[in-house]
Amino acid sequence: MSKKYIIQNNPFIVPTTDGKTIKEHFGNATTGGSKISIAHMIAPAGWSEPFQIPEFDEYTFIIKGKKQFIIEDEVVTLQAGQSIKIQKNTRVQYSNPFNEDCEYLAICLPAFSIDLVNREE
């Protein structure tokens, strides 16, 4: 009889060049599943990414610190205990312009893929 659950003890640590820590627990890199991805992230103070138009819904739950989102032309700041869902095909920029690290969970439906994120140059 096969188990009906998976305990993830060894998330995939995504290599980055911007100081951000990404540990994917479930998704393309860890389980090869493309339906959902769940990642534990730490964005250092001063971090930002280029604008993007992802082809997936992204849910973010802030554990510690604050994170800034520019969604289309609106600036939204979340802090610990808050969460947000950003619908696919929405232009968004993620950043942490604050003086402390931001720890959060990111859940993408379908799973995050560099081919679906559509980052601007």
Residue pairs with C-beta under 8 A, 6 or more apart in sequence:
6 26
6 31
8 25
8 26
8 30
11 23
11 24
11 25
11 30
11 39
11 40
12 23
12 24
12 27
12 29
12 30
13 21
13 22
13 23
14 22
14 23
14 24
14 29
14 39
16 22
18 47
18 49
19 44
19 47
20 41
20 42
20 43
20 44
20 47
21 41
21 42
22 39
22 40
22 41
23 39
23 40
23 41
24 30
24 37
24 38
24 39
24 112
25 38
25 39
25 40
26 33
26 36
26 37
26 38
27 33
27 34
27 36
27 37
27 38
27 39
27 108
27 111
27 112
28 34
28 37
28 111
28 112
28 113
33 111
34 110
34 111
34 113
35 109
35 110
35 111
36 107
36 108
36 109
36 110
36 111
37 106
37 107
37 108
37 111
37 112
38 105
38 106
38 107
39 105
39 106
39 107
39 112
40 103
40 104
40 105
41 103
41 104
41 105
41 106
42 101
42 102
42 103
43 65
43 67
43 94
43 95
43 96
43 101
43 102
43 104
44 96
44 101
45 96
45 98
45 99
45 100
45 101
46 96
46 97
47 95
47 96
48 93
48 94
48 95
48 96
48 97
49 93
49 94
49 95
49 119
50 93
50 119
50 120
50 121
51 70
51 91
51 92
51 93
51 119
51 120
52 91
52 92
52 93
52 117
52 118
52 119
52 120
53 89
53 90
53 91
53 92
53 118
53 120
54 86
54 88
54 89
54 90
54 92
54 108
54 116
54 117
54 118
55 88
55 89
55 116
55 117
55 118
56 88
56 108
56 109
56 110
56 111
56 112
56 113
56 116
57 85
57 86
57 87
57 88
57 108
57 109
58 85
58 86
58 88
58 92
58 106
58 107
58 108
58 112
59 83
59 84
59 85
59 86
59 106
59 107
59 108
59 109
60 67
60 69
60 78
60 83
60 84
60 86
60 104
60 105
60 106
60 107
61 82
61 83
61 104
61 105
61 107
62 78
62 79
62 80
62 81
62 82
62 83
62 102
62 103
62 104
63 80
63 103
63 104
63 105
64 80
64 100
64 101
64 102
64 103
65 79
65 80
65 96
65 98
65 100
65 101
65 102
65 103
66 77
66 78
66 79
66 80
66 96
66 98
66 100
66 102
67 77
67 78
67 94
67 95
67 96
67 102
67 104
68 75
68 76
68 77
68 94
68 95
68 96
68 97
68 98
69 75
69 76
69 77
69 78
69 84
69 86
69 92
69 93
69 94
69 95
70 76
70 92
70 93
70 95
71 86
71 90
71 91
71 92
72 90
72 91
72 92
76 84
78 84
86 92
96 102
106 112
110 116
